[in-house]
Amino acid sequence: MKVKNMVIHKLEKKQGEQANLTTAAKQLPITWVHQHFMSEVKQVYYNKSNPIYGSFDAARDSYPYQTFLCNYLSGNISFYDFTIKAVIHFENIINEVALATGGYVLFCHFEMGEDFVAVIVLNDKESYIINDNLDVNANARLDIEKLDVANFTNCCKWNSGEEIYLSFTRGKKEISNYFRRFIGCTDYASARESSLNLKRAINDYLYQNGYTIEQTEQIKELVFAYCEQQMKAREDIQLSFVAYLINQHAPENFTAFAQAEKYQVSAFFKGHNTLKSLKYYSYNSKELTIIFDSKLLGNTVVYDDIKNNLLIKNIPDHLKHQLTKKLPISESDES
């Protein structure tokens, strides 16, 4: 990770009161401390905060944060000026929410393979140290283990026109709502997009960790059964439960894998019918429809990659009867 720019403002607010903004005098000179700090924040963000994903609302006038960010990235304003405009906008948003509270509002532009801009609200946490007199002293420190209010924008994906480029910590519902309103994210990852990302993550994880074909099919069947149950009940699919089905001894391993930047699987999302391919192989065209349970492959259904043939064995009587009725009448039968 390479930290390019960082500015921290202070936005004090108690529930039911108006906010008091103290802006930083200038941009921070970046040192190894800032680099290390953001590396730790990134680890907590992806591994512990269960981010959800989305994109900017198309109504730029109603959600100006994206305009401020665009002006900075295009070189029209400095990073410092971008943060001033953004934090004033954030102040206006939280003044409309009685239960909202403030904190240190950190803006950071960093590179992690691709360019990101982060907005994070941090608060102090009381801790204790032993002083030189071997006595206990209270000590305040930033609480980065609890990222309830944070956003990462993947600037490269945004500029290249990809559908999903924003991520957020889930946090408490009230906090999540007003913070996403500040950023201007009203379009979360679609059910189809989230389901496709989950499938890719499952396939890659099982392959990279050396699961056998039998283990892979068994796990996929368990995951699909759970996802199908959630979809029928119109309830969210929970990544943590999927992770438990995949690896009961260390579910956090798959959770971290699936929430990495490559897959961006949200902690909670609506399922889509595309998840059926966890259990079934299917193909559909105007002339042909094929669907079969994945566990039949190699047994009742055999695929020959060299000859590009698909062989179905042990055809059920009902299907056999249909096929027999449709066979052309031979010359001997006609005579």
C-alpha positions in Angstrom: 0.0 0.0 0.0 1.2 3.5 -0.8 -0.5 6.5 0.9 -0.6 9.5 -1.4 -2.6 12.1 0.5 -4.3 12.3 3.9 -6.3 15.0 5.7 -8.1 14.7 9.1 -10.9 17.0 10.2 -12.8 17.0 13.5 -16.6 16.9 13.5 -18.0 17.0 17.1 -21.6 16.2 17.6 -23.7 14.8 20.4 -27.1 13.2 19.8 -29.8 15.7 19.4 -27.4 18.6 19.0 -25.8 20.5 16.0 -22.3 19.6 14.8 -19.2 21.7 15.4 -16.7 21.4 12.7 -12.9 22.0 13.1 -11.1 21.8 9.8 -7.4 20.8 9.5 -5.1 23.7 8.6 -3.3 21.7 5.9 -2.7 18.4 4.3 -0.6 15.9 6.3 3.0 15.1 5.2 3.0 11.4 4.7 5.4 9.3 6.9 5.8 5.6 7.6 3.3 6.0 10.5 0.5 7.0 8.1 1.5 4.1 5.8 1.4 1.6 8.7 -1.8 3.1 10.1 -3.7 2.7 6.8 -2.4 -0.8 6.3 -4.0 -1.8 9.6 -7.2 0.1 8.8 -7.4 -1.8 5.5 -7.0 -5.2 7.2 -9.8 -4.4 9.7 -12.0 -3.0 6.9 -11.9 -6.1 4.7 -11.5 -8.8 7.4 -13.7 -7.6 10.3 -16.2 -5.0 9.1 -18.2 -7.0 6.6 -18.3 -4.4 3.8 -21.2 -4.1 1.4 -20.8 -2.9 -2.2 -22.6 -0.4 -4.5 -22.3 2.5 -6.9 -23.0 6.3 -7.0 -26.6 7.5 -7.5 -27.0 9.1 -11.0 -28.5 12.3 -9.5 -25.2 14.2 -9.0 -27.0 17.4 -7.9 -28.6 15.6 -5.0 -25.5 13.7 -4.0 -22.5 16.1 -4.6 -19.7 14.0 -3.0 -19.1 12.3 -6.3 -18.7 15.7 -8.0 -16.1 16.8 -5.4 -14.2 13.6 -5.8 -14.3 13.8 -9.6 -13.0 17.3 -9.5 -10.1 16.2 -7.4 -9.2 13.2 -9.5 -9.3 15.3 -12.7 -6.9 17.8 -11.1 -9.4 20.7 -10.9 -9.1 21.0 -7.1 -6.5 19.9 -4.6 -7.0 17.0 -2.2 -7.3 19.4 0.7 -10.0 21.4 -1.0 -11.8 18.2 -1.9 -11.9 17.2 1.8 -13.1 20.6 2.9 -16.1 20.5 0.5 -16.8 16.9 1.5 -16.7 17.4 5.2 -18.9 20.5 5.1 -21.4 18.4 3.1 -21.1 15.6 5.7 -21.8 18.2 8.5 -25.0 19.2 6.7 -26.1 15.6 6.4 -25.6 14.7 10.1 -27.2 17.9 11.3 -30.4 16.5 9.8 -30.1 13.3 11.8 -30.8 13.7 15.6 -29.2 10.4 16.6 -26.0 11.0 14.5 -22.7 11.6 16.3 -19.4 12.8 15.0 -15.7 12.0 15.3 -12.5 12.4 13.4 -13.2 12.4 9.7 -10.2 11.0 7.9 -9.8 11.3 4.1 -7.1 9.3 2.4 -6.0 8.7 -1.2 -4.0 5.5 -1.4 -2.8 3.0 -3.9 -3.3 -0.7 -3.5 -2.8 -2.1 -7.0 -5.5 0.4 -7.9 -6.3 3.9 -6.7 -8.7 4.3 -3.7 -10.1 7.2 -1.8 -11.3 6.4 1.7 -13.5 8.3 4.1 -13.5 7.0 7.6 -15.0 8.4 10.8 -12.9 7.4 13.9 -13.4 8.0 17.6 -11.1 7.8 20.6 -11.1 4.7 22.9 -9.9 4.8 26.4 -7.1 2.4 27.2 -4.5 2.0 29.9 -0.7 2.1 30.2 1.8 1.5 32.9 3.9 4.7 33.4 7.5 5.1 34.5 6.4 5.1 38.1 4.9 1.7 37.6 1.4 3.1 38.0 -1.7 2.8 35.8 -2.6 5.8 33.6 -5.6 6.3 31.4 -4.7 6.8 27.8 -6.9 7.7 24.7 -6.2 6.1 21.4 -8.0 5.8 18.1 -10.4 2.8 17.9 -9.7 1.3 14.5 -11.0 -2.1 15.5 -14.5 -0.8 15.2 -15.1 0.8 11.8 -18.8 1.5 11.8 -18.5 4.4 9.4 -16.1 3.9 6.5 -16.2 4.0 2.7 -13.6 2.9 0.1 -14.0 4.2 -3.5 -12.1 2.2 -6.1 -11.3 5.1 -8.4 -10.0 2.9 -11.2 -13.2 0.9 -11.4 -15.3 4.0 -11.3 -13.4 5.7 -14.1 -13.5 2.6 -16.3 -17.2 2.4 -16.0 -17.6 -0.8 -14.0 -20.9 -1.3 -12.2 -19.6 -1.8 -8.6 -16.8 0.4 -7.2 -18.0 1.6 -3.8 -17.7 -0.4 -0.5 -19.0 0.4 3.0 -18.8 -1.0 6.4 -22.2 -2.3 7.3 -22.4 -0.7 10.8 -25.6 0.1 12.5 -28.6 0.7 10.2 -29.1 4.3 11.2 -25.4 5.1 10.8 -25.2 3.2 7.5 -28.1 5.1 6.0 -26.9 8.6 6.6 -23.3 7.8 5.7 -24.3 6.2 2.4 -26.5 9.3 1.8 -23.4 11.5 2.3 -21.4 9.4 -0.2 -24.4 9.2 -2.5 -24.7 5.4 -2.7 -28.4 4.4 -3.2 -27.6 1.5 -5.6 -26.2 -1.5 -3.8 -24.8 -4.5 -5.6 -27.6 -6.3 -7.5 -28.7 -9.7 -6.4 -27.4 -11.2 -9.6 -24.0 -9.5 -9.3 -23.6 -10.6 -5.6 -24.6 -14.1 -6.5 -22.2 -14.4 -9.4 -19.4 -13.0 -7.2 -20.2 -15.6 -4.5 -20.1 -18.4 -7.0 -16.7 -17.3 -8.3 -15.4 -17.0 -4.8 -16.6 -20.5 -3.9 -15.2 -22.1 -7.0 -11.8 -20.4 -6.7 -11.5 -21.1 -2.9 -12.3 -24.8 -3.2 -9.9 -25.2 -6.1 -7.0 -23.2 -4.6 -7.4 -25.1 -1.3 -7.2 -28.6 -2.9 -10.7 -29.8 -2.3 -11.6 -33.0 -4.1 -14.3 -33.2 -6.7 -16.5 -35.1 -4.3 -15.9 -32.6 -1.5 -16.5 -29.7 -3.9 -19.9 -31.1 -5.1 -21.0 -31.9 -1.5 -20.2 -28.4 -0.3 -21.8 -26.7 -3.3 -25.0 -28.8 -2.7 -25.1 -27.7 1.0 -24.5 -24.0 0.0 -27.2 -24.1 -2.6 -29.7 -25.7 -0.2 -29.2 -22.9 2.2 -29.3 -20.2 -0.5 -32.5 -21.7 -2.0 -34.1 -21.7 1.5 -33.2 -18.0 2.0 -34.5 -17.1 -1.5 -37.8 -18.9 -0.9 -38.2 -17.1 2.4 -37.3 -13.8 0.7 -34.5 -13.3 3.3 -30.9 -12.2 2.9 -28.1 -14.7 2.3 -25.5 -14.4 5.1 -21.9 -14.8 4.0 -20.9 -15.9 7.5 -23.3 -18.9 7.3 -22.0 -19.8 3.8 -18.5 -19.6 5.2 -19.4 -22.0 8.0 -20.8 -24.5 5.5 -17.6 -24.4 3.5 -15.2 -24.6 6.4 -16.7 -25.2 9.8 -13.3 -25.1 11.6 -12.2 -21.8 10.2 -15.1 -20.0 8.5 -13.3 -16.7 8.8 -10.9 -17.9 6.1 -13.5 -18.0 3.4 -15.2 -14.8 4.6 -11.9 -12.9 4.2 -11.4 -14.6 0.8 -14.8 -13.7 -0.5 -14.7 -10.1 0.8 -11.4 -9.3 -0.8 -11.3 -6.7 -3.6 -11.4 -9.4 -6.3 -14.8 -10.8 -5.3 -16.5 -8.1 -3.2 -19.1 -10.4 -1.7 -21.3 -8.4 0.8 -21.9 -9.7 4.3 -25.7 -9.8 3.5 -27.3 -9.9 0.0 -30.4 -11.0 -1.8 -29.9 -14.3 -3.7 -30.5 -14.7 -7.5 -31.5 -17.7 -9.6 -28.0 -17.8 -11.0 -27.0 -19.7 -7.8 -28.7 -22.7 -9.2 -25.5 -23.4 -11.1 -23.9 -24.4 -7.8 -26.0 -27.6 -8.0 -27.1 -27.8 -11.6 -25.5 -27.7 -15.0 -27.8 -26.0 -17.5 -28.0 -24.8 -21.1 -30.9 -23.2 -22.8 -31.5 -22.2 -26.5 -34.4 -22.0 -28.9 -33.8 -25.6 -30.0 -32.4 -27.2 -26.9 -32.7 -27.1 -23.1 -30.5 -29.2 -20.8 -30.4 -29.2 -17.0 -29.0 -31.9 -14.7 -27.7 -32.2 -11.1 -24.0 -31.7 -11.0 -23.5 -35.0 -9.0 -24.6 -36.9 -12.1 -21.6 -35.7 -14.1 -19.2 -38.6 -14.6 -21.9 -41.2 -13.8 -25.3 -40.9 -15.5 -24.0 -38.0 -17.6 -20.6 -38.3 -19.3 -18.8 -35.5 -21.0 -16.1 -36.3 -23.6 -14.0 -33.1 -24.0 -12.0 -34.5 -26.9 -15.0 -35.5 -29.0 -17.2 -32.7 -27.6 -19.9 -35.2 -26.8 -22.4 -35.4 -23.9 -23.6 -38.9 -23.2 -26.7 -39.6 -21.1 -26.9 -43.1 -19.7 -29.7 -45.0 -17.9 -32.5 -42.9 -19.5 -35.7 -43.0 -17.4 -38.6 -45.0 -18.8 -40.8 -41.9 -19.2 -38.2 -40.1 -21.3 -37.4 -43.3 -23.2 -41.1 -43.6 -24.1 -41.2 -40.1 -25.4 -38.1 -40.6 -27.5 -39.4 -43.9 -28.9 -42.7 -42.2 -30.0 -40.8 -39.5 -31.8 -38.4 -41.9 -33.7 -38.8 -41.9 -37.5 -40.8 -44.9 -38.8 -38.5 -47.4 -40.5 -39.2 -48.8 -44.0 -39.8 -52.2 -42.5 -42.5 -50.9 -40.2 -44.3 -49.2 -43.1 -44.6 -52.4 -45.2 
